[in-house]
Structures are given as C-alpha cells and as structure tokens.
Amino acid sequence: MAHRLRLLKTGAHDARFNMGLDEAVLEAVSAGTSEPTLRLYAWTPAAVSIGYFQGLKEEVDEAACADRGIDVVRRITGGGAVFHQKEITYSIVLPEGHALAPASILKSYELICGGVIAGLGHLGIESTFAPINDIVSGGKKVSGNAQTRKHHCLLQHGTVLLDVDVDLMFTLLRVPVEKAKGKLIEEVKARVTGLKDLLGRELPYAEAEEAMTAGFAEALDLELIFAQPTEAELARAAELGESRFGSAEWTGKR
C-alpha cells in the first residue's frame, strides 16, 4: 500500500524562509496538524548554509557574501557548508516509526536518497548512494544530504546540483590554509559535478522538479497529494525566519 505524503512545490525563496518553512513543517507534522510531507524548492538569492555544529567565522567569508548579495544561514541539520545557487532542494518530514523513517541513520539516508537516485534516473543519469549521505554519478558527487531528528520526527533535506561554480564557491567559503586554495579548488572540481555537465545541456528547474517528484513517488512508493503550505506554517516560517534564521546570534552561535 502506497505511503501518503503531502507534496509542496514552493519554488524559489530566500534562505530564511526556506529554513523557516522546513522547521515549521517539522513542527506541524510533529503536532499532527499536517501530514508527512515532501517539499521541493530553490533559493533566491543564492545562499551559503552552514551545518548546525559549524563555526561561522571558520567556514564563511561573510564580507564576500555581503558584497555579492548572498545570504548566509545556519541549518538545524548537521553537515558541512553548502553553496546554494543553481540546484533543486528537497526536504522530507516523517514522524518517528513511519515505514520510511527507519531508526538506523544510515538506512534512513539510503532509503530516502533512493528518491533522488530514481529522479536522476528519470533524466537518464545513473547514480549511486555513497555512505553516509552523498549521491555520486560517474564517480563525482551530485547530491549532498543532511538529517536531524527532533520533535519525534525525522527531517532530511538535500540538494541536487543543476550546475556548480566551484571558483565562486571558494570566494565565499574559507579554507584552512589559504595558500592551498588553488589545489583544493582543483580537487573539488574533480569530485563534484552538476546535471549540466552530466547531461551536456542546461536543465530547467521545472524539468528537474518533475523528475524528482516522479523519482520519489517511484522509489518510496508514495501517493503524493499536491498542496500548499498552511497559513499557520507560513506564519511560523516567517516568525522563525526573523527570530532564528535571520538572527546574527543564531547564525554566529559557534
């Protein structure tokens, strides 16, 4: 029997809203006021998100981001710093005990990332899961994923790179040894790729969205019910965007 999930396609928003809505949906699913949810979205303007446990000043050149009008936000999930520009992002929120939320972190990553792998398959791209939380194609990373478990729910979100500008990324992110930056850039170029390079063409966001929707439905056996965020979720997202994700105290807490 298919698993019923609400599907939100919220398009492109700023980093505060995106992270605020992810948490607002988490709270709503936890409270039982919203169904388990799959959301697809994008970022405008471009943004850098850092993991919950990272140090802002160690990871991000805030002045360079400000000069380019690029948002900086701290996630509630762990993992490393991510530059969000040309990509599609998903988030999935499931209550504890749900069939798609196994207790094992690794098993849950592998299961949920199967939706991305199937979505890439709809675009003609072969990919595989690379533990603990990456997806690779042709030996190169094309998707990174992060997870948290709170309020008796699982929240996993991840990105699929439509295109990647490694040079720009490293003007925004700090590296441990500045003189090694050139070598690091070449290494990242060798191990990270976007769908543009894999397909040999620009991939419109709408086409990626359609493929990911189909991939998740197929791989996770979902009955997707298209919906809009509730008014309460939107209000809570705005509140969290202001009080937490737009707060210098939260962003710079480490």
N, C-alpha and C positions, 0 to 999 in steps of 0.2 A: 504494500500500500504506500502510495507516494506521501512524502512529508510536505505538509502545507506550510509555506513560508510567504510572508508579505514581501513584495518586491517594490523597493523605492528607487526610482531613477531621478536623482536630484540635480544632475548636471554640474556645472562649474560654480564654485563659491570660494570665498576666502578661507584661509586656514582656520581662523577662529570658529567660523560657522561649521566647517567640516568636522573638526574635532568635537565641537559642542554638540552637534547632532548625533555623532556616533555615541557619545555618552548619554545623551537624552534618550535615544532608542534603547540603550542598555538598561537605563533606569525603568523605562516603560515596560520592557519585556519582563524585567525582574518583578515589577509590580503587578503584572498580569493585565495591564491596560492595553498592551499591544502584543500582537502575535510575534513569534520568532521571525526575524527579518533579514533579508539580503538587500543591501544597498549598493548602487553603483554611482560613482561620482568623479569629478575632476576638480582642479584647483585653479583659481584665478584671483589675484595674480599668482605667479609662481611662488613657491614657498620652500623653506627648509624645515623639516620636522626632526626633532631630536628625541631619542628614547627617554623613557621616564627616569632612568638612572644615570643619564649622562650629564656632564658638566657643560653648561652653555659656552663659557668663555674658552674652554679647551677644544670645543668642537666647531664653533661657528665664528666667522668674521662678521660681527654684527654691522660694522660700518660699511663693508662691501655690500651686504644685503640691503641696508638702508639706501645706499647710493643707487641701487638698481630697482628699488621698489619691490623687494622680495620679502615676503612675510617670514617670520621665524616663530615657531610654535613648539611647545613640549607636548608629546603624546602621553596618554595614560598607559600605553603599552611599552614594553622594553625594546631592546634592539638598538641599532646604530642610527646615525644621522642620515636622512634621506632628502634628496633634492627632488621636489615635485614640480615638474614642468609639463612635458608632453607625455601624458600617461592616462590610464584609466585605473581607478582605485575601487576596490570592493570592501565592504565590511559585512560581517555576518554575526548576528547575535542570537544565541541559543541558550535556553535555560539548562542548568545542570541536570544531568540524567537524560537529556534528549539523545536520541539514537545517533545523531550526527555530532555529538559532543562527548566522545569517549574521555574517560578520566586521564588516560595517558596523554601527556602533552605532545609527544612525537606522533602518536597515532592520530590525534586530532588534527595536527598540522597536515599530515599526509592525506587524510580523508578530505579535508576542506580544500587543500591545494589541488585535489583532483578536479575540482570545478574549473580552476584556471587552466589546467592541462587540457581538459576537454574543450574549453573555449578556444585555446590556441589551435587545437586540432580542427575546429570548425574553420579556421583561417588557413589551414593547410600546413601548420607548423607543428613538428614533432617536438615534444619536450618531456622532461622527467623531473621528478621530485628529488631534490638534493638536501638530505637532512642537515640541519634540523628544520630550516624554514625557507629554503630557496627553491626556485624552479629554473632549470637550465635548458637551453636549446643549443645544439651544436657545441657543447662544452662551455657556453657562456651564460651567465646569469641574465635572466629576462624578467624575473619577478622576485621580490623580497616580501616577506610576510611577518607579522608580529601579532602577539596574542596577550590577553590578560583575562583573568578570571576574578570577577568581583560581583557583589550583589547576587550571588548564587547563579551567575550566568557566565558564559564564555563570549568574549568579543574577540574576533580575529579580523584584522584588516590587512590588505596587501596591495601592492602596485604591480601593474604590467606596463613596462616602458614602451610607449609608442615610438619614441626617439630619445636619444640621450646626448647631451652636450657635456662631455667629461671636462673639457677645458673650463667652461663656465662654472661647473660644479666645484672645481677646485679653486676658483677665485672666492667662493663663498664658505667653503669648509676649511678648517685649519688642519694642518698635518703636523705630526710630532717633530719632524726635523725639516725645516723649510728648504734646505739645500737638496733634500731628497725628493722634492715635489715632482720634478720632471720625470724621474724614474717611476714614481707612484702613478702618475697620470698614464704613462705608457702601460703599466701593469693593469690598471683598471680598464683601459681601452681594450686590452687583450682578453679580459674576462667578463666584461659586461656588454650587453647589446640591447638594441631596441627592435621593435617589429618592423620599422622602416628598413633596417639593414637585412633582416631575415626575409622580408617579402620583396625587397627591391623596389618599393613604392611607398608613398605616404599613405598611412591608414587613417581614414576619417574616424573621429571619435564615435560617431553613430554606428559605424560598422563594427568597431571593437566592442561597443556596448551590446550590440545584437549577438555577437559571437559569445561573449561572456555569459549573457543571460541563458543562451542555449546550452553552453557548456556546464554551467552549474546545475541546470534543470536535469540534464542527462546524467552527469556523473553522480549527483547526490540524490537522484530520483525525487525531484521536487515538483510539487504543484505550486506554481508561483502565482500569487494574487496581486496584480498591479494595484498600487495605492499611492497616496500622498502622505507625507508626514502629518500627524495630527496637529491641531492648533497648540495643544499642550506641549508636544515635542518641539515644535518650532519656537515657542516661547521659552522653553527650558534651554534649547540650543543657544538662543540669543543671550540668555542670562549667563550660561556657562562661558560663552564666547567673550563676554565682558568681564565677568568676575574671575574666571580662571584662565582661559586660554589667551585672553588679551592682557593678562596681568604680568607686569615685569617681575613681580615676586614669584609667581608660579614658573614663568619661563626661565628665570635665572636662579631657581632654588638650589641648584648644585653648581 
